[in-house]
Amino acid sequence: MNKFAKFTALALSAALSLSFAACGKPHEHVWSDWIYSDETEHYRMCLASGCTSPRATETEPHSGLPCEKCAAFKAAAFHRNGGGDQAHESFVAEANTWFREQAAKNNFLYEETDDWSLLNDAYLEDIDAVLFLDTRPEDEDGRQAFERYMENGGVWLGFHFCAFAMDGSMYDQDWDWYHETFLGAGQYADNTWAPTEELIKVETHALPATENLPDTFLSAPCEWYSWEHDLRQNPDITVLASLDASTFPVGDNPGEIWYEGDYPVIWTNNNYKMLYFNMGHNLVQYGQPYRDLSHTFDCEALCTLVLDGLFSMTDA
């Protein structure tokens, strides 16, 4: 439950159970959740109707940031440590480091796990945002729990390979809700090689996630995917960013170069609180040292989009 909903519920409870306090008689305090004040402290206020102006308030120092008591939201990232792919492993390591740093700076809670059994109703009840860093859930219980989470207003960010599905591979397209309804992309179709930095065109500034972005920005090196379905023909999908026409050709390995076309790289499904990012595969030469080669979050515009997206979708 977000802070506004909790505040409203407590206020209603106070109004119903402590209405006698409206006449100014002594009353028991009914406290709000702790609210972030500044880098040193947080505060809470009495919601009872007898507390008029000024309302009773309490302050206390943070035990540290991010603060368990007044964090803006709680995010949980699921991954498989790259699933044996060196580039994906490098991205997961970078992403976990970056999100922890941002959690401390922006006062939200972040935890990461490779234990996909935690993708269940009980665990997700306390999670405001779920991230898939490198793959999708494979067991039916986890899939159903995630679907329920999203259908009930949960928030999701997904990166790169988490959207991958191709019949005959290790990741068959065996989950229609996720690949067809939720992501809208269907199966993987093609990719460029080698990973290259490209000019990205921002297609809308009308959403909170994109309102602070420039019209174009240069990405970090990435392997770019194309998909079975034309996302622009899906009325439920809003493309937020795509490869700019001026950036072609894309890729530099013969046979894996795109010379033209329309390639969305960031999008949302209008029926859910979600963002998918093609980004998440770095400039890596397989068989060489790789863990420090991922620099996806060196891209300032992408960082802005991720944080603005998280904060707006969680109502923080």
N, C-alpha and C positions, 0 to 999 in steps of 0.2 A: 504494500500500500504506500502511495507517495505521501509526501509531507502534507500537501494540501488536503488530501482525503482524510489523513489522520487528524489534522487540525479540525476539520469540519465535524468529524465523528465525535471528537472530544467536546467541541462546543455544543453540539446537540445534546450530548449526555449531560453536560453541565446545566443546560437550559431546562431539561426535563427533571433532573433529580435534585437540582439545587436552586430552583426558581425562587424559593423563599428568600434567597440572598438579594433579590432585586430591590427589596425595600431598604437595603443598607444594613440589615442585621448581620452579626458575625456569621461567618461561613467557613467551611473547610476549602482550602485551595484545591482546584483541579488544574493540574499543570499541563501545558502543551509539551510537545516534544522539544528537545534541546535544538536550538537554532544557531547556526554559525554566525558569529559576530565579526571577528577578525582573526588574525593569525594567532592571537594569544588566548582567546576565550570564546565561550558560547553562552547563551542565555535561554531562559524559558519564562513564560508568562502565565498568569492565572487566567483560566477561561470561564470561571464562575461569573454569573451575571452581576453578583454583588461587588465584584472588582470593577469599578468604573474608571474614572480618570484621576490619577494615574493608576494603571493596573499594577498589581503586585508582580514583581519580577525577581528572578534569581540569576546570578551569573557565577560561572566557575571557569577555571583555566582548562584548556585542552590538556589531555595526558600526552598528546602528540598528534601529528597530522600524517595521514588522515585520521580523523577522530571517530571512534566507534559510536559516540553518542550523537553527533550532529552531522555525520557524513551526508553529502547530497544524495548519494545512491550507492548501491552495492552491485558490482559487476563480477561475473564469473566467466572465465575463459576456459574452454575445453579444447584439447589438442591431443595428438598422438606423438609428440616430440618429432614432428616432421614425417612420421611414417616411413622412415628409411630413406627419404629423399634429402640429400644434403642441403639443397637450396631451401626447402621447406623447414628443415630443422634450424637452419640459420635464421630464418624469418621468425620462427616461434621464439627463439632466444632473444632476438631483438625486440619483438612485440612485448614479451613479458617484462623486459627491462624498461621499455618506454612507458607502458601502462602503469607500472609501479611508480615511476617518477612523476607521471601526470596525476596519479592518485594523491600523492603527497602534496603536490603543488595546488591541486584544485579540490582537495578534500572530498574524495570519494573512495570507497573501499573496493579493492581489486584482489581477487584470488584466482589462481589458475590451477588446473588439474588435468592429468591424463587418465583419471579414473572416470570413465564414461558411465559407470553404474550410478554416479551421483546425479545423472540427468533423470531425475524422478520428481514426482509431485512434491514430496516433503522437502527436498532440498530447494527446489525452484520457488517455493512459497516465500522464501526470504531473499530472493534474488531479483533485482530490478532490471538487470540487463545481462543477456547471455551473449558470449562471443564464441564463434567457431574459428579457430586460427588456422587450421590446416586440413580438416576433413569434416565428415558428417557422422552422426550416430549410425551404427550398423544393426543394433538389436532392436527388436520391435517394441519392447517396453520403453526404451529411451526415445524412440521416434514418436510414440504416442504421447509421452509426457511432454516432449517439446512442442508437438502440435497443440496440445491443450494449453500450454503456457502461452503460445503466440495467439491463439484464438481468444484467450482471456486478457489480452492487452499487454503481454510481455514485450520486451525490447530485445532486438537482435542485431548484431553486427557480424558479418561473415567476410572472410578474406580468401581470395584466390581459389585454392584447390578444394575448399569446402563445397563448391558448387559442381565439382567434377562428377560426371557419370558417363559411362560408355559401355554399352552391352558388349560382352566378351572380354572386358578388362577385369581387374580386381574389384572395380566399383561399378557393377551393373546399374542400369536405371531401373531400380526395383522399389522406388518410393515416389509415387505419382504426386502426392500432396506437396512434397518438398520441391521436386524439380519442375513440375508442371504448374501447380497452383501458386505456390509460395514464391519461388524464384522466377518462374515463368520462362526459363531459358531452355528447358529440355536437356538433351544430352550435349556433352562437349562435342564440338565439330572440328576445331583446328587450333593451331597456335603458331606464333612466330618463334624464331630462334636466330641469334642468341638474344638473351635479355637486353633490352635497350631502353634508354630514357627517351620519352616522347612528349610532345606538346599535347596537353589535355585541354579540351574545350568544355567550359562549364555551360550547361544548356539552360539552366534556370537559376535565378537568384531569389525565387519566390518562397523558398523553404528556409526554415531556420538553420538547417544544416549547411546551406550554400549561400546564405545572404552576405556573408563576410568574405567570400572568395573573389579573386580577380576573374576576368573573363576567360583567361587561359593561364595555365601554369605548366611548368616542366616537371615531369615525374622523375622519381628515382628509376634506375634500371629495373625492368620487369619483363617477364614472359607474358605475352598478351594472348588471351583466349577469344575464340569465337564460338557461337552456340547454334544449336539446332533450330531454334525459333527466332523469328524477327521480333525483338522485344517491342519495337515501335508499333506493331500491329496489335499489341495486347493492351486493352483499355485500362487494365489494372496496374500497369507498369508506368512509372515516370522515370525516364532516363535523366540522370543528373549530370553526367559527364561522359564524353566520348573522345576517341582519337581525333584530333584536329586535322582537317583536310591538308594543311600545310606540312604535316609531319611525315607523310609518306615519301619514300617507302619505309616500312617498318620491319625490322629484323635485318640480319646480314648474312644468313646462311642460305645458300642456294636451295630452292625448294621450300623454304620456310619464311619467305618474305611476302608481305602484303604490299601491293602497289597502289591500291585504292579500295574504297569501300566505306561502309558505315559500321563502326565497332563501338557499341556502348561499353564503358568500363566501370561505371558506378551507377546503380539504380536503386529504386525503392518500389515496393508493392504498396499501392495506396490503401489496401485493406488491412495492412499490418504496420506495426512500428518496427521497421527494418531497413537496413542499408547493406548492400552487397558491394564489395570492392574487388576488382580484378587484381589489385596489387597484393603482393605477398610472395614473389619469387625473385630472388636477387641475381646479381651478376656472379655466377659461380662456374668454375671449371671443375667438373666432377673428378673426384680422385685427388684433389688438392685441398689444402687447409681451407676451411669454409665458414667456420662459426662466426667470424667477425665480418663477413662479406655482405651481410644484409644491411641496407641503409634506406629502407622504405620510408622510415619516419624522419629522414633528413629533409623530406619535402614539406615545407612549411604549410602549403595550402592543404595537403592531405591531413596534416595534424589538426589544422583548424576545422576541417570538415568532420573528422572523427569526433573531436571534442564537442563541437557545436551540435552534432547529431546526437551524441549520447545525452548531453544535458537537455536538449529540447524534447527528445523522445521520452526521457524519464521524468519530465516535468520538474526538473531540479532547478 
